[in-house]
Amino acid sequence: MKGYTKPILLILLVVLIDQLSKTWIKTNMFIGQEYKILGNWFIIHFTENNGMAFGMEFGGEFGKLALSLFRILAVAGIGYGLHYMIKHKYHRGLILNVALIFSGALGNIIDSVFYGKIYDYATLFHGRVVDMLYFPLMEGVFPKWVPIWGGEEYIFFRPVFNIADSAIFIGVVTILIFQKTYFKEEVREEIGPNNELLED
């Protein structure tokens, strides 16, 4: 079990926080209800989505089932990759970030697979993902000269998301930032006729 303890603890912690927050929201708020935490900059806003991270949709009943099954396969793949990295002693930072991505994907799978049955509104694999974190940091209107969106209102950051989405985002971004460190290969100097030491 050497090397597995920290990734497993991180996964359990993220999934626990994610599910506790979703359960509280689901049992104490109604769809559309919100609490302002930091004025209009940070709002707890209860919404649900049938699709992917950050509220993106993947339509229809068949699409929902396909997405749930894809998530399960993806998590199995990420889990295998994580096991491989630990076994082959990859960079510890990379392992922990992959564990973050795994925990986030697992957290959203629990919603889409089980929530419909638990809360009695759909069959297995057709549950909706609970979202609640909303950061509308900036609002305004695009200038008229901006192509396509000129004159339209905008909100930054519009998507409502959850702890699981955050874990995936942090894991992916951190890997991109530190990829040179994580994937640095040791170049072994080959011994050739020009660098051999000749003994007297």
N, C-alpha and C positions, 0 to 999 in steps of 0.2 A: 504493500500500500504506500510505499515511499513515493512522494511526489504527488499523490492523489488528494491528500488531506485538504490543502488550501483551495484547490479548484472545487472540490465537492462542497466545502463549507461556503464558498462564495456562491455557488449555484443554489444551495439550500436557502441562504440568506436572501438572495434576490427574489427567488420564487415565493418565499414566505412573505416578504414585504409586499410584493406585487399582488399576491392573492388576498392578503389581509386588507390592503387598500381597496381592491375591487369589491370584496365582500362587504366592507363597510359602506362604500358608495352604493352598491346594489340594494342593500337592506335599509338604508337611511335616507336616500334621496330619490327623487323622481326624475325621469328623463327631462333634460333641459334646465333642471334646477342648478343654481350655482352659488358659491360663496366667494366673495372677494377677499383674497388674502393680503395682497399688496396693491390696493387700489384697483386700477384697471390693468395693471401689468402682470399680475399673477392671480388666476382665477381657478377655483375648483369647479369644473363644469361637467356635469354628468351627461355623457352621451354613449351610444353604442354603435359599432359598425360591423358590417358583415364581411369586411375585406381584410386588407393588409395593414401594415403599420401606418400610423399617423392618419388613420381614417380613410385611406384609399379603398375604393370598392372593387370587387371582383364579382360581377353580377350573376343573378339567377341562382336557383336551387342547385343545379348541377355545378355551376361555378363555385358555389360555396362548399359543396362536398369535395370537389377537386382540390380547392385551396386547402381544406382541412387535411386531406390525405397527403398533399404535397408538403405541408408543414411537418407532418409526422415523419415522412421520408427525409426531409431536410434536417430535422433534429437528430434522427438516427445517424445520418451522415456526419453531422457536426460532432455528435457524441463519439463516433468511431475515430474521427480525426483528432479529437481531444485526447482520447486514449492513446492513439499512436504517438502524438507529440510528447505526452508524459513518459511513455515507455522509452522513447528514443531521446529523451532529455533535451527537448527544444528549449529555447529561451523562456525563462519563467514568466516574463512580461507577456509574451505571445500566448502562452498557455492560459494565463489568467484572463486575458482579453477574449480568447475563444470561449472560455468558461462563461464570461459575461454574455456573449452572443447566444450561447447554448441556453443559458438560464432565461434570457428574454424570449427566445423562440418557444421554450417549454412553457413559460408563463402564459403566452397567448394561445398556445395549443389547448391548455386546460380550459380556457374560456370557450373556444370554438368547438371543442369536442364534448364537454360536459355541461356547460352552463344552460343550454337549452333544456336538458333533462332535469338538472338540479332545480331550476327556477320555473319549470313546467310551461315552456312556451315553444319548444321545438324538440325534434328527435336528436339522437346522438349525431355528432359531426356537423350540426347546423346551428350551433350556439353563436351568439354575438360577442364580440370582444368589448370589454368595458374600458372606456377612456375617461379621463378626468382632468388631466393637467393642461392648462390653457395659458399661453403667454402672449397676449396681443400687445406687444411692446410698442408698436407704432401703427398709427392709422393716418390715412391721407387720401389724396386723389392724384392719380397719374396725370402729368401734364398732357395737354391736348396733342402735342407733337409726338408722344410716345406711340409707336406702331401697335396696333391691335387693342391695347389696354388704355389708350389715351382718353382721359376724362372719367375713367372708372375708379371707384373707390378700392382701396387695398388695405389689408391688415397684415402686419408682420409681427408675430408669427401666427398664422391662421390655424394650422392643424391642432387638434386636441389629441393627446396621447396618454400613455400610461407608463408605469415603472418598467415594464418589460420592453416597451419600445425604446425607452431611455437606455437600458442596458445594452440593447443591440447597437444603438447609435454610438454610444461611448466606446464599445468594443471595436467596432469597425473603424471609427475615426482614429482611435489610438493606434491601431495596427497600421493604418495608412501613414500616420505621422512618424512612427518609429520603425517603419518597415526595414530601413537600412540596418538598424541595430538588430532587429529580430531575425533577419534573414542573412546576416553577414556570414559568409563562408570562410573558413580558415584555409588559406592557400598554403599547401605543403610544398616545400622546396624539393624538387626532384634531384636526386643524386645522379650526376653525370660525370663524364670524363674530365670536365673542366673544373669541377669543384671537389674532386676527390683529393684527400690528403695522402701524399706518398710518404711512406715511412722510409727512413734511412736503413 
